[in-house]
Amino acid sequence: MLLLGSALILTPSLASASPGGLDSNGGHTCRTNCAQYGLNNGEYHYHRNGEIVRVPSNTPSKPTVNTSNSAYNEAVKLGNILTSQLLSYNQAINSGEITKINNLYDSFTKQLKVVESKIGKVSGSSNRSSLNEKYVKPAKVAIERTIY
């Protein structure tokens, strides 16, 4: 019995896990050793009962968002305000009128800070990432255009 028990302990076991943590939805994007798991690099997938569950390519690779989440809804509302200000701000940049840009700059950057703060309170890193990509990144690009 002792010999059999030792053999079982020393025998390597196979694991079906992949490197990297899981998001709040139980999934993540494959970044390393993807082919080993039958995935493409950058493919979003879930882990369920020891199996890898691929997200079909015609389905968005982002997890679904609980739209009843008030922090998320507020971030979207404030992000939409930022987007409308971004349109005006970009028009001012394109016009090249420094006075017009200067007049919009303070309120635009203030709204950006408000949106970033609200997004920081949204649950789920993938939710925050998608909100930042949609609202914050374009605003920061416009500010960089101004600085340039």
C-alpha positions in Angstrom: 0.0 0.0 0.0 2.8 2.4 0.9 4.4 1.7 -2.5 1.2 2.3 -4.4 0.4 5.5 -2.4 3.9 6.8 -3.1 3.5 6.1 -6.9 0.2 8.0 -7.0 1.7 11.0 -5.2 4.8 11.2 -7.4 2.9 10.7 -10.7 2.3 14.1 -12.3 -1.3 15.0 -12.7 -2.7 16.7 -15.8 -4.3 20.1 -15.3 -6.7 21.7 -17.7 -6.2 25.2 -16.4 -4.5 27.9 -18.4 -2.2 30.6 -17.2 -3.7 33.9 -16.1 -6.6 34.9 -13.8 -10.3 34.8 -14.6 -12.4 37.9 -14.7 -15.6 38.4 -12.7 -17.5 36.4 -15.4 -15.3 33.4 -15.1 -13.5 34.0 -18.4 -10.4 35.7 -19.8 -8.5 36.4 -23.0 -5.9 33.9 -24.0 -2.4 35.5 -24.1 0.1 32.7 -23.7 0.2 29.0 -24.9 -3.1 29.5 -26.7 -2.6 26.7 -29.3 -1.9 24.3 -26.4 -5.5 24.9 -25.3 -7.0 24.9 -28.9 -7.4 28.7 -28.8 -6.3 31.6 -30.9 -4.1 34.3 -29.4 -6.4 37.0 -28.0 -9.5 34.7 -28.0 -11.9 35.3 -25.1 -13.1 32.1 -23.4 -14.6 30.7 -20.2 -13.6 27.8 -17.9 -16.5 25.6 -16.9 -16.2 22.3 -15.0 -12.5 21.8 -16.1 -13.3 22.5 -19.8 -12.5 25.5 -21.9 -15.6 27.0 -23.5 -14.9 29.1 -26.5 -17.0 32.2 -27.3 -18.3 31.9 -30.9 -16.6 34.5 -33.2 -20.0 36.0 -34.1 -20.6 36.8 -30.4 -18.9 39.9 -29.0 -15.8 38.8 -27.0 -16.9 41.0 -24.1 -18.9 39.6 -21.3 -22.4 40.8 -21.0 -23.0 43.7 -18.7 -25.6 43.9 -16.0 -27.4 47.0 -17.2 -29.2 47.3 -13.9 -25.9 48.3 -12.3 -26.4 51.9 -11.4 -22.6 52.7 -11.5 -22.4 51.3 -15.0 -25.5 53.3 -16.2 -24.2 56.5 -14.6 -20.8 56.0 -16.3 -22.5 55.5 -19.7 -24.7 58.6 -19.1 -21.6 60.7 -18.2 -19.6 59.1 -21.0 -22.2 60.2 -23.5 -22.0 63.8 -22.3 -18.2 63.5 -22.7 -18.7 62.2 -26.2 -20.9 65.2 -27.2 -18.3 67.5 -25.7 -15.6 65.6 -27.7 -17.4 66.4 -30.9 -17.3 70.1 -30.2 -13.7 70.0 -28.9 -12.5 68.2 -32.1 -14.3 70.7 -34.2 -12.5 73.5 -32.4 -9.1 71.7 -32.8 -9.8 71.2 -36.5 -10.7 74.9 -36.9 -7.3 75.8 -35.4 -8.8 78.6 -33.4 -6.8 78.7 -30.1 -9.4 80.9 -28.3 -12.2 78.4 -29.1 -10.0 75.4 -28.0 -9.1 77.3 -24.8 -12.7 78.1 -24.0 -13.7 74.4 -24.3 -10.6 72.8 -22.7 -11.4 73.3 -19.0 -14.9 72.0 -19.1 -13.9 69.1 -21.4 -11.0 68.0 -19.1 -13.3 68.4 -16.0 -15.9 66.1 -17.6 -13.2 63.6 -18.5 -12.1 63.4 -14.9 -15.7 62.9 -13.8 -16.1 60.1 -16.3 -12.9 58.4 -15.3 -13.9 58.6 -11.6 -17.3 57.1 -12.3 -15.8 54.3 -14.5 -13.5 53.4 -11.6 -16.6 52.6 -9.5 -18.0 50.1 -12.1 -17.7 46.5 -11.2 -15.8 44.1 -13.4 -12.4 44.9 -15.0 -13.7 44.0 -18.5 -16.6 46.4 -18.0 -14.3 49.2 -16.9 -11.9 48.5 -19.9 -14.7 48.7 -22.4 -16.0 51.9 -21.0 -12.5 53.4 -20.9 -12.0 52.3 -24.5 -15.3 53.9 -25.6 -15.2 57.2 -23.7 -11.8 58.0 -22.1 -9.4 57.0 -24.8 -10.9 59.2 -27.6 -11.0 62.1 -25.1 -7.3 61.7 -24.2 -6.4 61.5 -27.8 -8.0 64.8 -28.4 -6.2 66.3 -25.5 -2.9 65.0 -26.8 -3.8 66.6 -30.2 -4.2 69.9 -28.3 -0.8 69.5 -26.5 0.9 68.6 -29.8 
